[in-house]
Amino acid sequence: MKETPELGRSANALTLEENAELKEAVRKIALLNAVRHGGKAQTGAVIGKILGERPELRNKIKETSVLIDVIIREVNDLPLGEQKQVVEEKWPEALVKDKAEEKKQLPPLPNADKYRQIVTRFSPNPDCVLHLGSARAIILCHEYAKLYKGKFILRFEDTDPKIKRPVLDFYERIRQDLAWLGCKPDEEYIQSDRIPLYYKYAEEMLKDGNAYVCICQRELFRKKTLNGKPCDCRNLPTEEHLTRWQHMLQGDYREGEAVVRVKTELNHPNPAVRDWPAARVIDIEKCPHPRVGTKYHVWPLYNLACGVDDHLLGITHIIRGKEHLTNQVRQEYMYRHLGWKYPEAIHYGRLKITGAYLSKSKIVQGIREGLFKDWDDPRLATFAALRKRGITPEAIMKMIIDIGPKTQDVILSWENLNAYNRKILDPTAERYFFVQNPIELSVKNIPRTFVVKLRLHPDHLETGFREYMIQPEGDSNLAKFWVSRGDIDASKTESVIRLMELFNVKIEKANAYLGDAVFASESYEEARQVKAQLIHWIPIGKDVPCQIVMQDAAIVEGIAENICRNLKPNAMIQFERFGFVRIDKVNKKITAYYAHK
C-alpha cells in the first residue's frame, strides 16, 4: 500500500509519531470495514470508530478527516481479495471475532426428511401473559417451521376452567405478544372449541377396553397403584364404563367422583404413568368457562387434549421443556391404543434468568396483591414489560437461537439479554445528554461565544447534529448550565472538569444546589493532561424535565436536552453515560423507561 503524504502543520497538527500511529489505526479500521461491506469502506463509520476509540482527536478533526479520506481512498482502490489478505496477515484475531459473531444456526431437526411438511406448535394456557420463559418454546418452534418452510400453529390449551382458569383478555394479549416477537402463527386453534373431539377418542378407548371410568376414592386408587395393583373399577365390563361415561357427560357425577383413566402397565417404573387420568368432572356452575360457559361437565386433562390435537393437527415435531418427559410416556400409551405414530420429540433443559420472575403464579399473585402495577411493570420479565423497557424482539430471538434446544439447563443473567440488545441498539440509537439530579453551574470569564455541534450518533455523520451557542453575558462573561450534582464534588474546589465537547472549567465552590466555576481553557488535550472529569451539561433554558423509570420501578428525576421534545413515543435513544432508554411520553415532562447500560 502506498505511503500517505504527511499533513501540513497547524496549531493542532499531529506530530510525526501521532501521525504514524494514527495512520496504522485508521488503516486497520478501514480495511476491516471494507471487508465487511464488500470491499468499500464507509467514511462515516470509519471516522466514528476512530473518534470513539480516541476522543482526543475531536480537537484535531480537520487533520484527522483529511488523513482518513486519503487512507479510505487507498483501501477502496484495493481488490477485495487483497483487502482480506492484508487483514488475515496483520489482524487475524479481528476476523475470528467477526466469525464468532455471525448468526448461529439451529441444529437440524431429527428425521425431518421423513415428513412432507414440518409442523410445530406453541401451546400456551391463557391464564397469564407471556414472559421470557415462554420465549424458548415460541422461538424454537417458529424458527424451525420457518427454516423448513413448514407450518407454525398457535394452540390455546384452555380446558382447565378451575386450576389454570383461562382469562379472556389473555387470548388477545398472547396474540399480540407473538406478533411483537415476530412469530406470527400460520394457524390458530382453541381447545375449548374442540371438546367433542376429545370426547370421541376417550369414548373410542373406553369401547376398546383401553380406558375405564374410575369412581374410586383418590387415596385408595393411589395406594393400589403404588403397589402395582388394579383398582376395583379397572376390570369391570366395558358396558359399565360406557354407562358411567354417559353419566359423566350428563352431569350425574359431582366433581371428584369420576375420572376417565387410560390403561398402562401397572408395574411401570414411574408410578405417575400408571393408569393416568385423561378426563374429569368439574363443577361448572362454580367454575364456568369464560368462553363456553356451563356447556360441558367433563373436561379433558392435558395429556388427552394435547395428545389428540398433536395427532389431528399433524404436528411432526414437539419442542418443549424436559419437564414434559413423563407426559410423553403417558401419551405414547394413548397413541398405541389408537394406532397412531407419536411425533418426533425434542425436550430442552430449563432456562433460568437470575433475578427475573418467570413463575406465572408469582406474577399473577403479585398483580393481585398490588406488588406490581400491571403486566408491564418493569420489574417483571413479561414480554409487555420488556417491550416497555425497550428490549427488542430481535435481541430475544438472537439469544434463544444461540442457546438452541440443548438438553442441559441454562442459567442466564439480565446482562446476557442486555448484551444482545445493546448490539442491536448501539448502531442506530441517537445520543443525547441527560443530567441526573441537576444543579445550576455558573461559569464566568468565558472569553468568547462558542458554537458546539454535538453528534446525534458518533458513527453516523448523516444522522445529524444538535447545535448550541454558548454566548457569555454581563461583566463577568457568564453562562449557566445544568450539571449533575454527582459530577460536582463540593470537597474538590479548584479541580478542573471538562464540559464535554465544549471547554474546561475550574470549580470555585459548590453545594447541593449551586456551583460556581471559572473558564479554564478550551483544549481537550489540557483536560486530558490533568485527568479532568468529563461531564454532561445542558444550557439553562435549553432543557426539559425528564423522569426515567428504572428496572426496579424507582424513578430518577433529571433534565434532558430540549430537542428531546421532538422525539416520538417508543423511540430508543441513549442518554450518554447513563444508558439506553425508551421514550414513553413526551409533553411538559418526558417520561422514559430504562433499558440497560
Protein Blocks (a to p, Z undefined) as FASTA:
>chain_A
ZZdddddddfklccfklmmmmmmmmmmmmmmmmmmnoopacfklmmmmmmmmmmmlmmmm
mmmmmmmmmmmmmmmmpcfklmmmmmmmmmmmlmmmmmmmpccdddddehklmpfbdcdd
ddddffbccdfklmmmmmmmmmmmmmnopaddddddffbfklmgccfklmmmmmmmmmmn
opacfbdcdfklmmmmmmmmmmmmmmnopaccdfbdfklmmmmmmnopacfklmgcfklm
mmmmmmmmnopacehiaccdddddfkbfblklgopafbdcddfklmccfklommbfbdcd
fklmmmmmmmmnopabdcddfklmmmmmmmmmmmmmnopacdddddddddddehiafbfk
lmmmmmmnomamblmlfkbccfklmmmnopafklmmmmmmmnomafbdcdddfklmmmmm
mmmmmmmmccddddehiaddddehiabdcdddddfbfklmknopcddddddedjkopadd
dddfklmcfklghiacddehiaccddfbdcfkbccdddfblblklmmmnopacdddddeh
iaccdddddfkopacdddddfklmmpcehiacddehkbccddfbdcfbccdddfbZZ
